[in-house]
Amino acid sequence: MLKGEAANVTNLTASRCDVLIIGGGVSGTLAALASARNRADTILVEKGPFLGGIGCSGLFQYICGLYLNGDAAPAGTINGGIVREITGCLHRLSPHKTVKKIGQVYVLPYNREDLRSVFDSLCKQEETLSLLNNAAAVNVDKESGKIVRVRINHQGTLNNIAPKILIDCSGSGVVSVLAGADFALSPPEKIQLAGYTIRFKGMKDPDETLSIKIPYYLSEAIREKMLPEYMRFSTFSLGDDDDEGYCKLSVSGPDSDERERMAGECSRVLHGYLAGRLPSFRGSYIAETSSGVMDREGRRICGEYTLTEEDVLNAGKFHDSVAKNSWPIEIWDKSKGTVYKYLTAGEYYEIPFRCLKAKGIANLLCAGRCISVTREALGSTRVMGACMSLGEGAGLAAAHYAKNGNYPFT
Ligand SMILES: Cc1cc2nc3c(=O)[nH]c(=O)nc-3n(C[C@H](O)[C@H](O)[C@H](O)COP(=O)(O)OP(=O)(O)OC[C@H]3O[C@@H](n4cnc5c(N)ncnc54)[C@H](O)[C@@H]3O)c2cc1C
C-alpha cells in the first residue's frame, strides 16, 4: 500500500484490503483513521479531489453536535477519541475559534481549510491507510450474502478491490444500494429542504440586523415572483471578515441538473435584488458558492435497529452505543420552515452500533448521514460532530471484524 497518497492504479486491479471505505466526508475520514489505527489494511476511496465532503465544500461555518447542550459551557466534546483530537488540532490552527452558544446549543466555529488540512495530515501519518481521490465506487459484487468485490472507477480506469469489510460513508448510501441493501426514503412532499450556500464579499459594514432584513427582502422577491416560494426559508449569517456574509438558500426538488441550474440562477437574482435595496450589498459580489445543492435528507439504509424520534428526545441509552449526541431534532420542512425539538438541557442520547450494521449483508457497515434512523431522528444525527463519531465507531468495528470475523458490540 502506498503511504498517504493515491494508490498505484495498476496495482489496484486485484487489490485486497481489510477495510474499504467509500466516501471521504467527515464520517469516512474518521472511519479510515480509526480502522488504520487499529492496524487494519485500509483503503479510503473519495469521488472528489479532497477530504471533508460537504463539511468542506458546503461552506458551513459551525461544527454542530460536538457538545452537550446544557446550561454550563461545555468543558470538552461529548465524545472522546479522534473527534476530540480533531477539535484540538482545529484549536491549535485557529485559536480564536472557540465554542459558541447560539440559542440553546453549543457549536464550534471552524475554518474549512483547517479541517481539510487536519484530515490530510492525520491520514498521511497512517502507514496502513491508502487514500484514493478522484475515484468512485460504481459496482458491488456479492457472494453468499457477503460483499466480495467493489469496482472503482479511477479517472476512467476500472479496478476491483476485494475487501473483508466495506463501510458506506457516501452520504447518500449509494454503495449499500449497489450491494442490494434495503433503504428508506421519505416521499417527495416530505423530503426536507436541501441547501445551497452563497458567500458574499465586498459588503459594506454588514451587521446582525441583516439576518432579519434579508428574510424580509427574500419574501418581497418571492411575492414579486422573482424567486420560488420554497426559498423563503433561507437564512443569512455574517462571515469572519468584515466584508463577508453567507446565505444558505433553501432549495427543493429532486437531485437533478435543473435543480443545480435553478440554485445558481436564483443566487444571482437574489444578489441583484439585495444589491439594489440594501446599502451593505452595494459593491458586493458572490465570491463562492457551495459545490452544488446539498441534501439534508436522502436514503437511510435499513439496519438492525432504526433510531427514532422517541429515542432522541427521551435520551435513549444502548448497550452497543457508538456515539453520544445532544443536538436537537432539526427539521427543514417545506411548508413550515425549520422546526426544532430539543432534548432536556444537559441530556444526551446514544446511537447504537446496530444502526450502522446493514440488515442482511454480513460485511457492510454505514456511517454518517445514511445510517438507519427515521426521518425525524436524522434531523439530529446528521450534524458533523455526530457523523464523525459514527465514522470512528464504524472504523473500529470494521478493523475488529477484519481481524476476528465478528463485531465487538454484541
Ligand atoms: C444545507 C446543509 C447545511 C448543513 N449545515 C451544517 C452545519 O452548519 N453544521 C454541521 O455540523 N452540519 C451541517 N450539515 C450536516 C452535515 O454537514 C452533513 O450531514 C455531514 O457533513 C455528512 O457527512 P458524511 O460524511 O455522512 O457525508 P458527506 O459529507 O456527504 O461525504 C460523502 C462523501 O462521499 C463521496 N462519495 C459519494 N459517492 C461516492 C462514490 N460512489 N464513490 C466514492 N466517493 C463517493 C462524496 O464525494 C463525499 O465526499 C448541513 C447539511 C446540509 C445539507
The ligand as an ORCA input file, in Angstrom:
! r2SCAN-3c Opt
* xyz 0 1
  C     -27.603     22.563      3.648
  C     -26.903     21.850      4.774
  C     -26.375     22.589      5.815
  C     -25.703     21.944      6.856
  N     -25.141     22.696      7.854
  C     -24.409     22.088      8.806
  C     -23.716     22.854      9.773
  O     -23.729     24.094      9.749
  N     -23.014     22.177     10.744
  C     -22.981     20.802     10.818
  O     -22.332     20.259     11.715
  N     -23.632     20.067      9.892
  C     -24.320     20.665      8.884
  N     -24.954     19.917      7.934
  C     -24.907     18.445      8.027
  C     -23.555     17.843      7.709
  O     -22.709     18.722      7.028
  C     -23.630     16.544      6.895
  O     -24.752     15.774      7.227
  C     -22.373     15.725      7.151
  O     -21.225     16.504      6.834
  C     -22.427     14.447      6.361
  O     -21.172     13.803      6.409
  P     -20.974     12.429      5.628
  O     -19.564     12.037      5.834
  O     -22.039     11.476      6.032
  O     -21.300     12.749      4.103
  P     -20.656     13.759      3.018
  O     -20.025     14.940      3.612
  O     -21.756     13.964      2.024
  O     -19.498     12.881      2.375
  C     -19.767     11.828      1.497
  C     -18.570     11.712      0.569
  O     -18.737     10.548     -0.241
  C     -18.274     10.831     -1.538
  N     -18.939      9.878     -2.431
  C     -20.252      9.791     -2.747
  N     -20.469      8.764     -3.583
  C     -19.262      8.184     -3.799
  C     -18.840      7.071     -4.585
  N     -19.682      6.351     -5.329
  N     -17.516      6.749     -4.579
  C     -16.628      7.484     -3.845
  N     -16.986      8.541     -3.094
  C     -18.287      8.886     -3.069
  C     -18.678     12.283     -1.768
  O     -17.872     12.882     -2.790
  C     -18.447     12.896     -0.385
  O     -17.174     13.473     -0.254
  C     -25.607     20.537      6.869
  C     -26.134     19.786      5.799
  C     -26.758     20.440      4.760
  C     -27.268     19.627      3.609
*
